[in-house]
Amino acid sequence: MTNIEDPILCDMYLRRLLSVREIAKETGLTHGTVRDRLRQAGVTLRSTSESMRLSCSKRLDKMSVARKQTTPLREIDEGLVLELNKQGETVRSIGKQLHVSDKRIAEVLKRHGVYKTRLFVDSDRVAEASKLRESGLTWEQIGRRLGITGAGACSAVKRNADIGGNANV
Protein backbone atom coordinates (compact mmCIF):
# COMPACT_ATOMS: atom_id res chain seq x y z
CA MET A 1 0.00 0.00 0.00
CA THR A 2 3.05 2.28 -0.39
CA ASN A 3 1.63 3.77 -3.59
CA ILE A 4 -0.92 5.79 -1.63
CA GLU A 5 -2.25 9.13 -2.81
CA ASP A 6 -1.84 12.35 -0.79
CA PRO A 7 -5.63 13.00 -0.48
CA ILE A 8 -5.98 9.62 1.20
CA LEU A 9 -3.17 10.48 3.65
CA CYS A 10 -4.87 13.84 4.36
CA ASP A 11 -8.18 12.08 4.99
CA MET A 12 -6.55 9.65 7.40
CA TYR A 13 -4.90 12.50 9.30
CA LEU A 14 -7.69 15.08 9.29
CA ARG A 15 -10.94 13.09 9.24
CA ARG A 16 -10.00 9.79 10.85
CA LEU A 17 -7.66 11.62 13.26
CA LEU A 18 -4.89 9.05 12.93
CA SER A 19 -1.41 10.04 14.05
CA VAL A 20 1.50 10.18 11.60
CA ARG A 21 2.86 6.95 13.09
CA GLU A 22 -0.55 5.23 12.85
CA ILE A 23 -0.82 6.24 9.17
CA ALA A 24 2.71 4.97 8.54
CA LYS A 25 1.89 1.63 10.16
CA GLU A 26 -1.35 1.29 8.19
CA THR A 27 0.15 2.29 4.83
CA GLY A 28 3.62 0.77 5.05
CA LEU A 29 5.27 4.17 4.57
CA THR A 30 7.84 5.52 7.00
CA HIS A 31 6.57 8.12 9.45
CA GLY A 32 9.03 10.63 7.95
CA THR A 33 7.52 10.10 4.48
CA VAL A 34 3.97 10.49 5.82
CA ARG A 35 4.93 13.69 7.66
CA ASP A 36 6.65 15.16 4.59
CA ARG A 37 3.79 14.31 2.22
CA LEU A 38 1.20 15.81 4.59
CA ARG A 39 3.24 19.02 4.81
CA GLN A 40 3.61 19.13 1.00
CA ALA A 41 -0.18 18.78 0.73
CA GLY A 42 -0.54 21.90 2.93
CA VAL A 43 -1.66 20.15 6.13
CA THR A 44 -0.63 21.84 9.37
CA LEU A 45 0.56 19.05 11.64
CA ARG A 46 -0.70 18.80 15.21
CA SER A 47 1.46 20.09 18.03
CA THR A 48 2.83 17.61 20.56
CA SER A 49 0.22 18.66 23.14
CA GLU A 50 -2.61 18.29 20.59
CA SER A 51 -1.31 14.83 19.64
CA MET A 52 -1.12 13.80 23.31
CA ARG A 53 -4.66 15.06 24.00
CA LEU A 54 -6.00 13.20 20.98
CA SER A 55 -4.14 10.03 21.94
CA CYS A 56 -5.56 10.12 25.49
CA SER A 57 -9.05 10.79 24.16
CA LYS A 58 -8.80 7.77 21.83
CA ARG A 59 -7.63 5.56 24.69
CA LEU A 60 -10.56 6.67 26.86
CA ASP A 61 -12.97 5.98 24.01
CA LYS A 62 -11.54 2.47 23.60
CA MET A 63 -11.89 1.84 27.35
CA SER A 64 -15.52 2.94 27.42
CA VAL A 65 -16.31 0.71 24.43
CA ALA A 66 -14.59 -2.21 26.17
CA ARG A 67 -16.66 -1.59 29.33
CA LYS A 68 -19.87 -1.62 27.30
CA GLN A 69 -18.90 -4.96 25.73
CA THR A 70 -18.49 -6.83 29.03
CA THR A 71 -20.61 -9.90 29.55
CA PRO A 72 -23.95 -9.39 31.30
CA LEU A 73 -24.12 -9.89 35.04
CA ARG A 74 -24.70 -13.41 36.22
CA GLU A 75 -28.33 -14.17 36.99
CA ILE A 76 -29.03 -14.59 40.70
CA ASP A 77 -31.74 -16.83 42.13
CA GLU A 78 -33.25 -14.16 44.37
CA GLY A 79 -35.51 -16.68 46.10
CA LEU A 80 -32.46 -18.69 47.11
CA VAL A 81 -30.71 -15.55 48.38
CA LEU A 82 -33.72 -14.70 50.55
CA GLU A 83 -34.00 -18.26 51.85
CA LEU A 84 -30.31 -18.44 52.77
CA ASN A 85 -30.62 -15.07 54.50
CA LYS A 86 -33.61 -16.33 56.53
CA GLN A 87 -31.52 -19.33 57.57
CA GLY A 88 -29.00 -16.90 59.10
CA GLU A 89 -26.37 -16.98 56.37
CA THR A 90 -24.29 -13.81 56.05
CA VAL A 91 -24.11 -11.75 52.88
CA ARG A 92 -20.52 -12.89 52.42
CA SER A 93 -21.32 -16.61 52.76
CA ILE A 94 -24.27 -16.31 50.36
CA GLY A 95 -22.03 -14.55 47.85
CA LYS A 96 -19.40 -17.28 48.10
CA GLN A 97 -21.98 -20.04 47.66
CA LEU A 98 -23.50 -18.39 44.58
CA HIS A 99 -20.19 -17.08 43.17
CA VAL A 100 -21.27 -13.43 43.10
CA SER A 101 -20.07 -10.34 44.95
CA ASP A 102 -21.25 -9.34 48.42
CA LYS A 103 -22.51 -6.11 46.90
CA ARG A 104 -24.83 -7.92 44.49
CA ILE A 105 -26.23 -10.07 47.33
CA ALA A 106 -26.81 -6.95 49.44
CA GLU A 107 -28.62 -5.30 46.50
CA VAL A 108 -30.97 -8.30 46.17
CA LEU A 109 -31.73 -8.24 49.89
CA LYS A 110 -32.33 -4.49 49.85
CA ARG A 111 -34.66 -4.82 46.86
CA HIS A 112 -36.74 -7.25 48.94
CA GLY A 113 -36.82 -5.03 52.03
CA VAL A 114 -34.02 -6.72 53.95
CA TYR A 115 -31.76 -3.77 54.62
CA LYS A 116 -29.45 -5.00 57.33
CA THR A 117 -29.20 -8.30 59.07
CA ARG A 118 -27.65 -8.77 62.47
CA LEU A 119 -25.35 -11.70 63.04
CA PHE A 120 -26.70 -12.20 66.55
CA VAL A 121 -30.45 -12.49 66.41
CA ASP A 122 -30.97 -14.56 69.52
CA SER A 123 -30.10 -13.81 73.12
CA ASP A 124 -28.48 -17.23 73.59
CA ARG A 125 -25.59 -16.36 71.28
CA VAL A 126 -25.16 -12.96 72.95
CA ALA A 127 -25.09 -14.65 76.37
CA GLU A 128 -22.54 -17.18 75.11
CA ALA A 129 -20.33 -14.39 73.77
CA SER A 130 -20.57 -12.53 77.10
CA LYS A 131 -19.59 -15.66 79.05
CA LEU A 132 -16.66 -16.32 76.73
CA ARG A 133 -15.50 -12.73 77.20
CA GLU A 134 -15.74 -13.04 80.97
CA SER A 135 -13.63 -16.20 80.80
CA GLY A 136 -10.81 -14.11 79.31
CA LEU A 137 -11.05 -14.87 75.59
CA THR A 138 -10.33 -12.11 73.08
CA TRP A 139 -13.03 -10.89 70.71
CA GLU A 140 -11.21 -12.60 67.84
CA GLN A 141 -11.27 -15.94 69.66
CA ILE A 142 -14.95 -15.50 70.52
CA GLY A 143 -15.74 -14.61 66.91
CA ARG A 144 -13.95 -17.71 65.62
CA ARG A 145 -15.91 -19.95 68.00
CA LEU A 146 -19.20 -18.40 66.91
CA GLY A 147 -18.35 -18.27 63.21
CA ILE A 148 -18.24 -14.47 62.93
CA THR A 149 -15.66 -11.71 63.21
CA GLY A 150 -14.35 -10.49 66.53
CA ALA A 151 -15.80 -7.06 65.80
CA GLY A 152 -19.19 -8.65 65.15
CA ALA A 153 -19.09 -10.46 68.49
CA CYS A 154 -18.09 -7.28 70.32
CA SER A 155 -20.78 -5.12 68.74
CA ALA A 156 -23.48 -7.72 69.43
CA VAL A 157 -22.61 -7.80 73.13
CA LYS A 158 -22.45 -3.99 73.24
CA ARG A 159 -25.83 -3.75 71.48
CA ASN A 160 -27.31 -6.10 74.03
CA ALA A 161 -25.86 -3.97 76.89
CA ASP A 162 -27.32 -0.81 75.29
CA ILE A 163 -30.84 -2.26 75.35
CA GLY A 164 -30.73 -3.29 78.98
CA GLY A 165 -28.75 -6.50 78.91
CA ASN A 166 -25.73 -7.31 80.99
CA ALA A 167 -22.39 -7.16 79.21
CA ASN A 168 -18.76 -7.22 80.13
CA VAL A 169 -17.15 -5.33 77.27
Order of alpha helices (4+ residues) and beta strands (2+ residues): alpha-alpha-alpha-alpha-alpha-alpha-alpha-alpha-alpha-alpha
